[in-house]
């Protein structure tokens, strides 16, 4: 599992994930649980959806 999520992408995923979870708690709506996906991928630095497309936002070097 090679990291393929870098810098700004990680920060955005974490912020969006936390915002969605917060919205779900505020609205008492289970749809906020979907925020766990971007939060998790941001924290571990790996996105499985990038693999089939050969994408990476992590700087190589």
C-alpha positions as CSV (number, residue, x, y, z in Angstrom):
1,X,0.0,0.0,0.0
2,X,2.0,2.9,-1.3
3,X,0.9,6.4,-0.3
4,X,-0.7,8.3,-3.1
5,X,-2.4,11.2,-1.3
6,X,-0.2,14.2,-0.6
7,X,-0.1,17.6,1.1
8,X,-3.1,19.7,0.3
9,X,-5.2,16.7,-0.8
10,X,-4.7,15.2,2.7
11,X,-5.7,18.4,4.5
12,X,-8.8,18.9,2.4
13,X,-9.9,15.3,2.9
14,X,-9.5,15.6,6.7
15,X,-11.3,18.9,6.8
16,X,-14.2,17.7,4.6
17,X,-14.4,14.4,6.5
18,X,-14.7,16.2,9.8
19,X,-17.2,18.7,8.4
20,X,-19.4,15.9,7.1
21,X,-19.3,14.0,10.4
22,X,-20.0,17.3,12.3
23,X,-22.9,18.0,10.0
24,X,-24.3,14.5,10.5
25,X,-24.1,14.9,14.3
26,X,-25.7,18.4,14.2
27,X,-28.5,17.3,11.8
28,X,-28.9,13.9,13.6
29,X,-28.5,12.3,10.2
30,X,-26.7,9.1,9.4
31,X,-25.5,10.5,6.1
32,X,-22.8,12.3,8.0
33,X,-21.1,8.9,8.5
34,X,-20.0,9.1,4.9
35,X,-17.4,11.7,6.2
36,X,-15.4,8.7,7.6
37,X,-14.3,7.8,4.1
38,X,-12.4,11.1,3.3
39,X,-11.2,11.4,6.9
40,X,-9.8,7.8,6.8
41,X,-8.1,8.2,3.4
42,X,-6.7,11.6,4.5
43,X,-5.3,10.1,7.7
44,X,-3.6,7.1,6.1
45,X,-2.5,8.9,3.0
46,X,-3.8,6.3,0.6
47,X,-6.9,6.4,-1.7
48,X,-8.0,3.1,-3.3
49,X,-9.9,5.0,-6.1
50,X,-6.7,6.5,-7.3
51,X,-5.2,3.1,-8.1
52,X,-7.2,2.1,-11.3
53,X,-6.5,5.5,-12.8
54,X,-2.8,5.6,-11.8
55,X,-3.3,9.0,-10.0
56,X,-1.2,10.3,-7.2
57,X,-1.1,13.7,-5.5
58,X,2.0,12.8,-3.5
59,X,5.2,14.4,-4.6
60,X,7.7,11.8,-5.8
61,X,11.3,12.2,-4.7
